[in-house]
Amino acid sequence: MALTIQFEEQQLFVIRSSGVIDRPEADAIKKEVVQFIKRHGRACGLIIINDDFHNVSKFASWDDDENDEFIQKHIDRLAIVGDIQWRDSALLFFLNGLVPFSIQFFKADQEAFARAWLKN
């Protein structure tokens, strides 16, 4: 499984990524995030790119859907933690600057800083 999700606090979800992410798996995780937001209200997200992450599937259609629109309206901040080689790709994938919330990338050893930033 390339994606796992954990709900650590009422307003924080943590997604860990490894391997190659495909669209069906990403859609399943998004549905869990939507249900979490519906239960707890606005949220922040932490995405951790593990060392064994390879990429997102190049053959998948990554067009937005209704879950993306809902999530974008209910997220306050998104922190991404991982190897610096993934910084530009991750920010582009999540459309940094085009979504109505702040996204910040942190190096792999800065998870504590990312969590602190999410709480501000």
C-alpha positions in Angstrom: 0.0 0.0 0.0 1.5 3.3 -1.1 -0.6 5.5 1.1 -1.7 5.2 4.7 -3.7 7.7 6.7 -3.8 8.3 10.4 -5.9 10.8 12.4 -3.9 12.0 15.3 -5.9 14.9 16.6 -9.4 16.2 15.9 -8.1 18.7 13.3 -5.0 16.8 12.0 -4.7 14.0 9.5 -1.3 12.4 8.5 -0.8 10.7 5.2 2.4 8.7 4.6 3.4 7.9 1.1 5.7 5.2 -0.3 6.2 3.3 -3.5 4.2 4.5 -6.5 0.9 6.3 -5.8 -2.0 5.4 -8.1 -5.3 7.2 -8.6 -7.7 4.6 -7.0 -5.6 4.6 -3.8 -5.4 8.4 -3.7 -9.2 8.6 -4.2 -9.8 6.2 -1.3 -7.6 8.3 1.0 -9.4 11.5 -0.1 -12.7 9.9 0.8 -11.4 9.2 4.3 -10.2 12.9 4.6 -13.7 14.1 3.5 -15.4 11.9 6.2 -12.9 13.2 8.8 -13.6 16.8 7.9 -17.4 16.2 8.0 -17.1 14.8 11.5 -14.5 17.3 12.9 -14.7 20.4 10.8 -11.8 22.3 9.2 -8.5 20.5 9.4 -4.8 20.6 8.7 -2.9 17.9 6.9 0.6 16.5 7.2 2.0 14.5 4.3 5.1 12.5 4.9 7.1 11.3 1.9 8.9 8.2 3.1 12.4 7.3 1.9 11.0 4.5 -0.3 8.6 6.8 -2.2 9.1 6.6 -6.0 6.5 8.8 -7.6 2.9 9.2 -8.6 1.6 7.0 -11.4 2.4 8.7 -14.7 -0.5 6.9 -16.5 -3.3 8.1 -14.1 -5.6 11.0 -14.7 -5.0 13.4 -11.8 -7.9 15.8 -12.6 -9.7 17.3 -9.6 -13.0 15.8 -8.5 -15.7 16.8 -6.1 -13.7 15.5 -3.1 -10.7 17.7 -4.1 -13.0 20.7 -4.2 -14.5 19.9 -0.8 -11.1 19.3 0.8 -9.7 22.5 -0.6 -12.5 24.5 1.0 -12.0 22.9 4.4 -8.2 22.8 4.8 -6.3 25.5 6.8 -2.8 24.3 6.1 -0.9 21.5 4.5 2.7 20.5 5.5 4.7 18.2 3.3 7.8 16.5 4.8 10.3 14.6 2.7 13.6 14.5 0.9 14.3 17.8 -0.8 14.3 16.1 -4.2 10.5 15.9 -4.0 9.9 19.6 -3.1 9.1 21.1 -6.5 7.1 18.1 -7.6 5.1 17.9 -4.4 4.3 21.7 -4.5 3.3 21.5 -8.1 1.2 18.4 -7.5 -0.7 20.2 -4.7 -0.9 23.4 -6.8 0.8 25.5 -4.2 -0.3 29.1 -4.7 -3.5 28.1 -6.5 -5.3 26.6 -3.5 -7.0 28.7 -0.8 -4.7 27.5 2.0 -1.0 27.6 2.8 1.3 24.8 1.8 4.8 24.5 3.2 7.5 21.9 2.4 9.9 20.7 5.1 13.0 18.6 4.8 12.8 15.0 6.0 14.4 15.7 9.3 12.0 18.6 10.1 8.8 16.8 10.9 8.7 18.5 14.4 8.9 22.0 12.7 6.1 21.0 10.2 3.9 20.0 13.1 4.6 23.3 14.9 3.8 25.2 11.7 0.5 23.4 11.4 -0.5 24.5 14.9 0.1 28.2 14.3 
